[in-house]
Each structure stands twice: as structure tokens, then as C-alpha cells.
Amino acid sequence: MKHLRRTTTPNGMPMHDLQLVTICDQCGKHRAHGNHQGCSKRRQAINQHKWVQP
């Protein structure tokens, strides 16, 4: 039993910081609380121009 803990670099690659957003950019509330389907629809409508094929 040499190694009691898992290494923080799986496959020799350093683990990156994910920087997950916990606050909804539309309503300002925590994304883990409540229903954010309306916020998602507004976000999709705002960013729709990014996905349009030229």
C-alpha cells in the first residue's frame, strides 16, 4: 500500500480549473435553486445570432 490517495494529474495531464458559473446571468439567482427554463430560452434568443449559418 504505497499510494493511499489518487493523484491530481490523471494520465500525466494537469487538471484544469473548470470555472463553473453558479449564478444565472439572466435572473441573478443560484442556478441550483429553482427552474431556469425561462432563463435558458432568453439566453438562447439573445445568442441566436452566434449559431446562424452564413
N, C-alpha and C positions, 0 to 999 in steps of 0.2 A: 504494500500500500504506500507507494511513493506519492502519488498525486491525489490529494483529497478534494481539490477544487478544480473546476473546469477553467481552462484558460480563457482570457478575454479576447484572444485573437484566433478564431476558428479558421482552419486551413491556412494559417500564416498571414491572413489579411487583417489589418486593424479594423476594429469595429467603429463605424461612423455614428455621429450624433444624429438622431432622426429629426429633431426639431419639430415634433408634432404640435400642431396648434390645438389648444384645448378650449379656446374661446371662439365662438361663432363670429365671423366677420360681418354678418348681417344683423343679428339681434343683440350681440354683445353678451349673451349668456353662455354658460358652460355647455359644451356640445354633448356631454354625457348625461345631461338632465333635460328631459322634455323631448318634444317632437320637433325636428328641424327639417321636415319635408318642404315646408313653405320657404324656408331659407335656402334650401338646395335649389328649388325651382327659380327663385330670384337670382341666385348666383349663376345658374345655367343661362338664364336670359341675359344677364349682364355680359357674360363671357362668350356668348354665342358667336360673335364675330371672329374669335380665335380659331374656331373649328370649321368655318365655311371654306369649302374648296374653291380655289380661284378658277 
